[in-house]
Amino acid sequence: VFLRAAAIAQQETGAFINIHTGRSPNSPFEVVEYLERAGADVSRVVMSHIDRTLFTHEDRVRLARTGCMVEYDMFSLEGWMPENIRMMFSEDDPTRRADLPNDAARVDHLIALIEDGYLSQLLVSHDHNSKTRLCRYGGPGYAHLLNNVVPIMLRKGMTREMIDTIMVQNPKRLLTFV
């Protein structure tokens, strides 16, 4: 019901749709397929939490091929996932490691997707959802991407133009109603 309503709202307003996927690696694909059947413009659909949902490059490319936006939105959250969730998705297939990557690994994932031609579909963010994520309470703060992640991107070979595309141009395109 909610996804159908989101597709209708998008058709009427031109707004983008942001999806915080379930933890199953199948979830993003099921949502994109449903939204497409409901008439949504998939190029204006953002799949969030990819860094904790899709564990292989092949799955990330498969998702990007749908035309949706691929968002790494857990920057600054690293390495740990509860064992019951990890086992839920990796027990049957050991290649599906369900550990959270660190920021450097997230940048590696972005670079791999850029090399495969998906620069215009990438977004980054940090899922700061509590006061403990703020600097005042010992967290990384809102400037984490600019202060800590951009230097990693540059060190790993991303150009300023790539970074600008991911952090300015892609969000600007989504936030502009069509």
mmCIF file of the C-alpha atoms, coordinates in Angstrom:
data_MODEL
# 
_entry.id   MODEL 
# 
loop_
_atom_site.group_PDB 
_atom_site.id 
_atom_site.type_symbol 
_atom_site.label_atom_id 
_atom_site.label_alt_id 
_atom_site.label_comp_id 
_atom_site.label_asym_id 
_atom_site.label_entity_id 
_atom_site.label_seq_id 
_atom_site.pdbx_PDB_ins_code 
_atom_site.Cartn_x 
_atom_site.Cartn_y 
_atom_site.Cartn_z 
_atom_site.occupancy 
_atom_site.B_iso_or_equiv 
_atom_site.pdbx_formal_charge 
_atom_site.auth_seq_id 
_atom_site.auth_comp_id 
_atom_site.auth_asym_id 
_atom_site.auth_atom_id 
_atom_site.pdbx_PDB_model_num 
ATOM 1   C CA . VAL A 1 1   ? 0.000  0.000   0.000   1.00 0.00 ? 1   VAL A CA 1 
ATOM 2   C CA . PHE A 1 2   ? 2.721  2.485   0.966   1.00 0.00 ? 2   PHE A CA 1 
ATOM 3   C CA . LEU A 1 3   ? 4.834  1.768   -2.088  1.00 0.00 ? 3   LEU A CA 1 
ATOM 4   C CA . ARG A 1 4   ? 1.848  2.114   -4.396  1.00 0.00 ? 4   ARG A CA 1 
ATOM 5   C CA . ALA A 1 5   ? 0.967  5.426   -2.707  1.00 0.00 ? 5   ALA A CA 1 
ATOM 6   C CA . ALA A 1 6   ? 4.574  6.601   -3.118  1.00 0.00 ? 6   ALA A CA 1 
ATOM 7   C CA . ALA A 1 7   ? 4.483  5.753   -6.837  1.00 0.00 ? 7   ALA A CA 1 
ATOM 8   C CA . ILE A 1 8   ? 1.238  7.690   -7.269  1.00 0.00 ? 8   ILE A CA 1 
ATOM 9   C CA . ALA A 1 9   ? 2.598  10.671  -5.327  1.00 0.00 ? 9   ALA A CA 1 
ATOM 10  C CA . GLN A 1 10  ? 5.739  10.628  -7.451  1.00 0.00 ? 10  GLN A CA 1 
ATOM 11  C CA . GLN A 1 11  ? 3.670  10.580  -10.656 1.00 0.00 ? 11  GLN A CA 1 
ATOM 12  C CA . GLU A 1 12  ? 1.627  13.545  -9.447  1.00 0.00 ? 12  GLU A CA 1 
ATOM 13  C CA . THR A 1 13  ? 4.453  15.660  -8.012  1.00 0.00 ? 13  THR A CA 1 
ATOM 14  C CA . GLY A 1 14  ? 7.696  14.571  -9.658  1.00 0.00 ? 14  GLY A CA 1 
ATOM 15  C CA . ALA A 1 15  ? 9.263  13.997  -6.246  1.00 0.00 ? 15  ALA A CA 1 
ATOM 16  C CA . PHE A 1 16  ? 11.829 11.286  -5.714  1.00 0.00 ? 16  PHE A CA 1 
ATOM 17  C CA . ILE A 1 17  ? 11.165 8.254   -3.517  1.00 0.00 ? 17  ILE A CA 1 
ATOM 18  C CA . ASN A 1 18  ? 13.650 7.227   -0.826  1.00 0.00 ? 18  ASN A CA 1 
ATOM 19  C CA . ILE A 1 19  ? 13.484 3.620   0.327   1.00 0.00 ? 19  ILE A CA 1 
ATOM 20  C CA . HIS A 1 20  ? 15.156 2.303   3.453   1.00 0.00 ? 20  HIS A CA 1 
ATOM 21  C CA . THR A 1 21  ? 15.300 -1.319  2.446   1.00 0.00 ? 21  THR A CA 1 
ATOM 22  C CA . GLY A 1 22  ? 14.806 -4.319  4.645   1.00 0.00 ? 22  GLY A CA 1 
ATOM 23  C CA . ARG A 1 23  ? 17.864 -6.302  5.623   1.00 0.00 ? 23  ARG A CA 1 
ATOM 24  C CA . SER A 1 24  ? 17.316 -9.063  3.089   1.00 0.00 ? 24  SER A CA 1 
ATOM 25  C CA . PRO A 1 25  ? 19.567 -8.786  0.017   1.00 0.00 ? 25  PRO A CA 1 
ATOM 26  C CA . ASN A 1 26  ? 16.430 -9.442  -2.052  1.00 0.00 ? 26  ASN A CA 1 
ATOM 27  C CA . SER A 1 27  ? 14.585 -6.445  -0.615  1.00 0.00 ? 27  SER A CA 1 
ATOM 28  C CA . PRO A 1 28  ? 15.957 -3.688  -2.900  1.00 0.00 ? 28  PRO A CA 1 
ATOM 29  C CA . PHE A 1 29  ? 15.189 -5.719  -6.013  1.00 0.00 ? 29  PHE A CA 1 
ATOM 30  C CA . GLU A 1 30  ? 11.665 -6.553  -4.870  1.00 0.00 ? 30  GLU A CA 1 
ATOM 31  C CA . VAL A 1 31  ? 10.953 -2.896  -4.081  1.00 0.00 ? 31  VAL A CA 1 
ATOM 32  C CA . VAL A 1 32  ? 12.283 -1.598  -7.408  1.00 0.00 ? 32  VAL A CA 1 
ATOM 33  C CA . GLU A 1 33  ? 10.256 -4.197  -9.291  1.00 0.00 ? 33  GLU A CA 1 
ATOM 34  C CA . TYR A 1 34  ? 7.089  -3.311  -7.368  1.00 0.00 ? 34  TYR A CA 1 
ATOM 35  C CA . LEU A 1 35  ? 7.572  0.437   -7.849  1.00 0.00 ? 35  LEU A CA 1 
ATOM 36  C CA . GLU A 1 36  ? 8.210  -0.014  -11.556 1.00 0.00 ? 36  GLU A CA 1 
ATOM 37  C CA . ARG A 1 37  ? 5.010  -2.069  -11.919 1.00 0.00 ? 37  ARG A CA 1 
ATOM 38  C CA . ALA A 1 38  ? 3.170  0.682   -9.997  1.00 0.00 ? 38  ALA A CA 1 
ATOM 39  C CA . GLY A 1 39  ? 4.343  3.266   -12.538 1.00 0.00 ? 39  GLY A CA 1 
ATOM 40  C CA . ALA A 1 40  ? 7.166  4.937   -10.620 1.00 0.00 ? 40  ALA A CA 1 
ATOM 41  C CA . ASP A 1 41  ? 10.090 6.531   -12.417 1.00 0.00 ? 41  ASP A CA 1 
ATOM 42  C CA . VAL A 1 42  ? 12.815 4.224   -11.121 1.00 0.00 ? 42  VAL A CA 1 
ATOM 43  C CA . SER A 1 43  ? 15.518 6.767   -11.976 1.00 0.00 ? 43  SER A CA 1 
ATOM 44  C CA . ARG A 1 44  ? 14.005 8.886   -9.173  1.00 0.00 ? 44  ARG A CA 1 
ATOM 45  C CA . VAL A 1 45  ? 14.022 6.062   -6.620  1.00 0.00 ? 45  VAL A CA 1 
ATOM 46  C CA . VAL A 1 46  ? 16.802 6.014   -4.005  1.00 0.00 ? 46  VAL A CA 1 
ATOM 47  C CA . MET A 1 47  ? 17.721 2.693   -2.420  1.00 0.00 ? 47  MET A CA 1 
ATOM 48  C CA . SER A 1 48  ? 19.283 3.465   0.945   1.00 0.00 ? 48  SER A CA 1 
ATOM 49  C CA . HIS A 1 49  ? 21.289 1.231   3.287   1.00 0.00 ? 49  HIS A CA 1 
ATOM 50  C CA . ILE A 1 50  ? 23.059 -0.522  0.435   1.00 0.00 ? 50  ILE A CA 1 
ATOM 51  C CA . ASP A 1 51  ? 26.171 -0.755  2.593   1.00 0.00 ? 51  ASP A CA 1 
ATOM 52  C CA . ARG A 1 52  ? 24.336 -3.051  5.024   1.00 0.00 ? 52  ARG A CA 1 
ATOM 53  C CA . THR A 1 53  ? 22.076 -4.826  2.554   1.00 0.00 ? 53  THR A CA 1 
ATOM 54  C CA . LEU A 1 54  ? 24.053 -5.835  -0.550  1.00 0.00 ? 54  LEU A CA 1 
ATOM 55  C CA . PHE A 1 55  ? 27.299 -7.619  0.204   1.00 0.00 ? 55  PHE A CA 1 
ATOM 56  C CA . THR A 1 56  ? 28.693 -8.379  -3.244  1.00 0.00 ? 56  THR A CA 1 
ATOM 57  C CA . HIS A 1 57  ? 29.747 -6.127  -6.093  1.00 0.00 ? 57  HIS A CA 1 
ATOM 58  C CA . GLU A 1 58  ? 27.649 -8.236  -8.442  1.00 0.00 ? 58  GLU A CA 1 
ATOM 59  C CA . ASP A 1 59  ? 24.507 -7.491  -6.419  1.00 0.00 ? 59  ASP A CA 1 
ATOM 60  C CA . ARG A 1 60  ? 25.316 -3.767  -6.313  1.00 0.00 ? 60  ARG A CA 1 
ATOM 61  C CA . VAL A 1 61  ? 25.795 -3.687  -10.095 1.00 0.00 ? 61  VAL A CA 1 
ATOM 62  C CA . ARG A 1 62  ? 22.583 -5.666  -10.575 1.00 0.00 ? 62  ARG A CA 1 
ATOM 63  C CA . LEU A 1 63  ? 20.747 -3.035  -8.532  1.00 0.00 ? 63  LEU A CA 1 
ATOM 64  C CA . ALA A 1 64  ? 22.367 -0.124  -10.395 1.00 0.00 ? 64  ALA A CA 1 
ATOM 65  C CA . ARG A 1 65  ? 21.320 -1.718  -13.697 1.00 0.00 ? 65  ARG A CA 1 
ATOM 66  C CA . THR A 1 66  ? 17.685 -1.175  -12.680 1.00 0.00 ? 66  THR A CA 1 
ATOM 67  C CA . GLY A 1 67  ? 18.336 2.560   -13.051 1.00 0.00 ? 67  GLY A CA 1 
ATOM 68  C CA . CYS A 1 68  ? 17.639 3.487   -9.417  1.00 0.00 ? 68  CYS A CA 1 
ATOM 69  C CA . MET A 1 69  ? 19.926 5.605   -7.265  1.00 0.00 ? 69  MET A CA 1 
ATOM 70  C CA . VAL A 1 70  ? 22.262 3.620   -5.010  1.00 0.00 ? 70  VAL A CA 1 
ATOM 71  C CA . GLU A 1 71  ? 22.879 5.227   -1.622  1.00 0.00 ? 71  GLU A CA 1 
ATOM 72  C CA . TYR A 1 72  ? 25.639 4.447   0.820   1.00 0.00 ? 72  TYR A CA 1 
ATOM 73  C CA . ASP A 1 73  ? 24.144 6.146   3.830   1.00 0.00 ? 73  ASP A CA 1 
ATOM 74  C CA . MET A 1 74  ? 25.862 4.579   6.794   1.00 0.00 ? 74  MET A CA 1 
ATOM 75  C CA . PHE A 1 75  ? 29.189 6.390   6.627   1.00 0.00 ? 75  PHE A CA 1 
ATOM 76  C CA . SER A 1 76  ? 30.868 6.428   10.054  1.00 0.00 ? 76  SER A CA 1 
ATOM 77  C CA . LEU A 1 77  ? 29.084 3.234   11.142  1.00 0.00 ? 77  LEU A CA 1 
ATOM 78  C CA . GLU A 1 78  ? 31.564 0.421   10.888  1.00 0.00 ? 78  GLU A CA 1 
ATOM 79  C CA . GLY A 1 79  ? 32.159 -3.267  11.125  1.00 0.00 ? 79  GLY A CA 1 
ATOM 80  C CA . TRP A 1 80  ? 29.594 -4.776  13.445  1.00 0.00 ? 80  TRP A CA 1 
ATOM 81  C CA . MET A 1 81  ? 26.284 -6.420  12.829  1.00 0.00 ? 81  MET A CA 1 
ATOM 82  C CA . PRO A 1 82  ? 24.368 -8.544  15.325  1.00 0.00 ? 82  PRO A CA 1 
ATOM 83  C CA . GLU A 1 83  ? 25.123 -12.241 14.853  1.00 0.00 ? 83  GLU A CA 1 
ATOM 84  C CA . ASN A 1 84  ? 21.466 -13.206 14.328  1.00 0.00 ? 84  ASN A CA 1 
ATOM 85  C CA . ILE A 1 85  ? 21.231 -10.803 11.381  1.00 0.00 ? 85  ILE A CA 1 
ATOM 86  C CA . ARG A 1 86  ? 24.622 -11.786 9.990   1.00 0.00 ? 86  ARG A CA 1 
ATOM 87  C CA . MET A 1 87  ? 23.688 -15.479 10.023  1.00 0.00 ? 87  MET A CA 1 
ATOM 88  C CA . MET A 1 88  ? 20.291 -14.796 8.473   1.00 0.00 ? 88  MET A CA 1 
ATOM 89  C CA . PHE A 1 89  ? 21.942 -13.735 5.219   1.00 0.00 ? 89  PHE A CA 1 
ATOM 90  C CA . SER A 1 90  ? 25.302 -15.458 5.148   1.00 0.00 ? 90  SER A CA 1 
ATOM 91  C CA . GLU A 1 91  ? 24.700 -18.946 6.515   1.00 0.00 ? 91  GLU A CA 1 
ATOM 92  C CA . ASP A 1 92  ? 23.533 -20.476 3.230   1.00 0.00 ? 92  ASP A CA 1 
ATOM 93  C CA . ASP A 1 93  ? 26.052 -18.597 1.106   1.00 0.00 ? 93  ASP A CA 1 
ATOM 94  C CA . PRO A 1 94  ? 29.382 -17.760 2.770   1.00 0.00 ? 94  PRO A CA 1 
ATOM 95  C CA . THR A 1 95  ? 30.213 -15.275 -0.019  1.00 0.00 ? 95  THR A CA 1 
ATOM 96  C CA . ARG A 1 96  ? 27.477 -13.008 1.356   1.00 0.00 ? 96  ARG A CA 1 
ATOM 97  C CA . ARG A 1 97  ? 29.359 -11.565 4.302   1.00 0.00 ? 97  ARG A CA 1 
ATOM 98  C CA . ALA A 1 98  ? 26.897 -9.505  6.278   1.00 0.00 ? 98  ALA A CA 1 
ATOM 99  C CA . ASP A 1 99  ? 29.403 -7.274  8.041   1.00 0.00 ? 99  ASP A CA 1 
ATOM 100 C CA . LEU A 1 100 ? 29.234 -3.511  7.778   1.00 0.00 ? 100 LEU A CA 1 
ATOM 101 C CA . PRO A 1 101 ? 32.115 -2.122  5.751   1.00 0.00 ? 101 PRO A CA 1 
ATOM 102 C CA . ASN A 1 102 ? 34.218 0.703   7.127   1.00 0.00 ? 102 ASN A CA 1 
ATOM 103 C CA . ASP A 1 103 ? 34.361 4.075   5.368   1.00 0.00 ? 103 ASP A CA 1 
ATOM 104 C CA . ALA A 1 104 ? 37.425 3.134   3.304   1.00 0.00 ? 104 ALA A CA 1 
ATOM 105 C CA . ALA A 1 105 ? 35.667 -0.004  2.045   1.00 0.00 ? 105 ALA A CA 1 
ATOM 106 C CA . ARG A 1 106 ? 32.564 2.043   1.206   1.00 0.00 ? 106 ARG A CA 1 
ATOM 107 C CA . VAL A 1 107 ? 34.752 4.308   -0.915  1.00 0.00 ? 107 VAL A CA 1 
ATOM 108 C CA . ASP A 1 108 ? 36.181 1.207   -2.639  1.00 0.00 ? 108 ASP A CA 1 
ATOM 109 C CA . HIS A 1 109 ? 32.609 0.098   -3.416  1.00 0.00 ? 109 HIS A CA 1 
ATOM 110 C CA . LEU A 1 110 ? 31.832 3.536   -4.873  1.00 0.00 ? 110 LEU A CA 1 
ATOM 111 C CA . ILE A 1 111 ? 34.963 3.484   -7.011  1.00 0.00 ? 111 ILE A CA 1 
ATOM 112 C CA . ALA A 1 112 ? 34.070 0.036   -8.360  1.00 0.00 ? 112 ALA A CA 1 
ATOM 113 C CA . LEU A 1 113 ? 30.584 1.262   -9.282  1.00 0.00 ? 113 LEU A CA 1 
ATOM 114 C CA . ILE A 1 114 ? 32.057 4.377   -10.915 1.00 0.00 ? 114 ILE A CA 1 
ATOM 115 C CA . GLU A 1 115 ? 34.414 2.175   -12.952 1.00 0.00 ? 115 GLU A CA 1 
ATOM 116 C CA . ASP A 1 116 ? 31.347 0.230   -14.109 1.00 0.00 ? 116 ASP A CA 1 
ATOM 117 C CA . GLY A 1 117 ? 29.676 3.451   -15.273 1.00 0.00 ? 117 GLY A CA 1 
ATOM 118 C CA . TYR A 1 118 ? 27.233 4.250   -12.449 1.00 0.00 ? 118 TYR A CA 1 
ATOM 119 C CA . LEU A 1 119 ? 28.615 7.577   -11.169 1.00 0.00 ? 119 LEU A CA 1 
ATOM 120 C CA . SER A 1 120 ? 25.373 9.440   -11.910 1.00 0.00 ? 120 SER A CA 1 
ATOM 121 C CA . GLN A 1 121 ? 23.429 6.979   -9.712  1.00 0.00 ? 121 GLN A CA 1 
ATOM 122 C CA . LEU A 1 122 ? 25.487 7.209   -6.516  1.00 0.00 ? 122 LEU A CA 1 
ATOM 123 C CA . LEU A 1 123 ? 24.671 9.042   -3.300  1.00 0.00 ? 123 LEU A CA 1 
ATOM 124 C CA . VAL A 1 124 ? 26.359 9.202   0.097   1.00 0.00 ? 124 VAL A CA 1 
ATOM 125 C CA . SER A 1 125 ? 25.115 10.156  3.529   1.00 0.00 ? 125 SER A CA 1 
ATOM 126 C CA . HIS A 1 126 ? 25.410 9.267   7.184   1.00 0.00 ? 126 HIS A CA 1 
ATOM 127 C CA . ASP A 1 127 ? 22.454 7.821   8.965   1.00 0.00 ? 127 ASP A CA 1 
ATOM 128 C CA . HIS A 1 128 ? 22.733 10.069  12.002  1.00 0.00 ? 128 HIS A CA 1 
ATOM 129 C CA . ASN A 1 129 ? 19.544 9.364   13.890  1.00 0.00 ? 129 ASN A CA 1 
ATOM 130 C CA . SER A 1 130 ? 20.360 10.016  17.513  1.00 0.00 ? 130 SER A CA 1 
ATOM 131 C CA . LYS A 1 131 ? 22.133 12.639  19.574  1.00 0.00 ? 131 LYS A CA 1 
ATOM 132 C CA . THR A 1 132 ? 25.042 10.253  20.213  1.00 0.00 ? 132 THR A CA 1 
ATOM 133 C CA . ARG A 1 133 ? 25.955 10.688  16.522  1.00 0.00 ? 133 ARG A CA 1 
ATOM 134 C CA . LEU A 1 134 ? 26.550 14.420  17.113  1.00 0.00 ? 134 LEU A CA 1 
ATOM 135 C CA . CYS A 1 135 ? 30.056 15.738  17.928  1.00 0.00 ? 135 CYS A CA 1 
ATOM 136 C CA . ARG A 1 136 ? 28.762 17.228  21.158  1.00 0.00 ? 136 ARG A CA 1 
ATOM 137 C CA . TYR A 1 137 ? 28.062 13.707  22.438  1.00 0.00 ? 137 TYR A CA 1 
ATOM 138 C CA . GLY A 1 138 ? 31.213 12.075  21.056  1.00 0.00 ? 138 GLY A CA 1 
ATOM 139 C CA . GLY A 1 139 ? 29.879 11.092  17.634  1.00 0.00 ? 139 GLY A CA 1 
ATOM 140 C CA . PRO A 1 140 ? 31.315 11.841  14.197  1.00 0.00 ? 140 PRO A CA 1 
ATOM 141 C CA . GLY A 1 141 ? 28.969 14.789  13.539  1.00 0.00 ? 141 GLY A CA 1 
ATOM 142 C CA . TYR A 1 142 ? 27.356 16.141  10.421  1.00 0.00 ? 142 TYR A CA 1 
ATOM 143 C CA . ALA A 1 143 ? 30.676 17.179  8.850   1.00 0.00 ? 143 ALA A CA 1 
ATOM 144 C CA . HIS A 1 144 ? 32.020 13.609  8.855   1.00 0.00 ? 144 HIS A CA 1 
ATOM 145 C CA . LEU A 1 145 ? 31.646 13.201  5.096   1.00 0.00 ? 145 LEU A CA 1 
ATOM 146 C CA . LEU A 1 146 ? 33.430 16.452  4.322   1.00 0.00 ? 146 LEU A CA 1 
ATOM 147 C CA . ASN A 1 147 ? 36.102 16.241  7.002   1.00 0.00 ? 147 ASN A CA 1 
ATOM 148 C CA . ASN A 1 148 ? 36.879 12.533  6.966   1.00 0.00 ? 148 ASN A CA 1 
ATOM 149 C CA . VAL A 1 149 ? 35.411 10.761  3.931   1.00 0.00 ? 149 VAL A CA 1 
ATOM 150 C CA . VAL A 1 150 ? 36.335 13.219  1.171   1.00 0.00 ? 150 VAL A CA 1 
ATOM 151 C CA . PRO A 1 151 ? 40.054 12.913  2.062   1.00 0.00 ? 151 PRO A CA 1 
ATOM 152 C CA . ILE A 1 152 ? 39.721 9.115   1.804   1.00 0.00 ? 152 ILE A CA 1 
ATOM 153 C CA . MET A 1 153 ? 38.029 9.506   -1.582  1.00 0.00 ? 153 MET A CA 1 
ATOM 154 C CA . LEU A 1 154 ? 40.837 11.739  -2.830  1.00 0.00 ? 154 LEU A CA 1 
ATOM 155 C CA . ARG A 1 155 ? 43.547 9.466   -1.438  1.00 0.00 ? 155 ARG A CA 1 
ATOM 156 C CA . LYS A 1 156 ? 41.987 6.488   -3.206  1.00 0.00 ? 156 LYS A CA 1 
ATOM 157 C CA . GLY A 1 157 ? 41.966 8.307   -6.545  1.00 0.00 ? 157 GLY A CA 1 
ATOM 158 C CA . MET A 1 158 ? 38.513 9.817   -6.880  1.00 0.00 ? 158 MET A CA 1 
ATOM 159 C CA . THR A 1 159 ? 38.589 13.162  -8.675  1.00 0.00 ? 159 THR A CA 1 
ATOM 160 C CA . ARG A 1 160 ? 36.991 16.336  -7.354  1.00 0.00 ? 160 ARG A CA 1 
ATOM 161 C CA . GLU A 1 161 ? 34.545 16.066  -10.266 1.00 0.00 ? 161 GLU A CA 1 
ATOM 162 C CA . MET A 1 162 ? 33.459 12.563  -9.171  1.00 0.00 ? 162 MET A CA 1 
ATOM 163 C CA . ILE A 1 163 ? 33.023 13.728  -5.581  1.00 0.00 ? 163 ILE A CA 1 
ATOM 164 C CA . ASP A 1 164 ? 31.050 16.774  -6.733  1.00 0.00 ? 164 ASP A CA 1 
ATOM 165 C CA . THR A 1 165 ? 28.805 14.544  -8.840  1.00 0.00 ? 165 THR A CA 1 
ATOM 166 C CA . ILE A 1 166 ? 28.061 12.243  -5.903  1.00 0.00 ? 166 ILE A CA 1 
ATOM 167 C CA . MET A 1 167 ? 27.736 14.901  -3.206  1.00 0.00 ? 167 MET A CA 1 
ATOM 168 C CA . VAL A 1 168 ? 26.246 17.871  -5.112  1.00 0.00 ? 168 VAL A CA 1 
ATOM 169 C CA . GLN A 1 169 ? 24.992 17.128  -8.613  1.00 0.00 ? 169 GLN A CA 1 
ATOM 170 C CA . ASN A 1 170 ? 23.167 13.848  -7.960  1.00 0.00 ? 170 ASN A CA 1 
ATOM 171 C CA . PRO A 1 171 ? 21.313 15.171  -4.870  1.00 0.00 ? 171 PRO A CA 1 
ATOM 172 C CA . LYS A 1 172 ? 20.543 18.431  -6.698  1.00 0.00 ? 172 LYS A CA 1 
ATOM 173 C CA . ARG A 1 173 ? 18.995 16.490  -9.576  1.00 0.00 ? 173 ARG A CA 1 
ATOM 174 C CA . LEU A 1 174 ? 16.825 14.476  -7.157  1.00 0.00 ? 174 LEU A CA 1 
ATOM 175 C CA . LEU A 1 175 ? 15.726 17.470  -5.133  1.00 0.00 ? 175 LEU A CA 1 
ATOM 176 C CA . THR A 1 176 ? 14.577 19.274  -8.260  1.00 0.00 ? 176 THR A CA 1 
ATOM 177 C CA . PHE A 1 177 ? 10.970 18.469  -9.013  1.00 0.00 ? 177 PHE A CA 1 
ATOM 178 C CA . VAL A 1 178 ? 10.421 17.443  -12.618 1.00 0.00 ? 178 VAL A CA 1 
# 
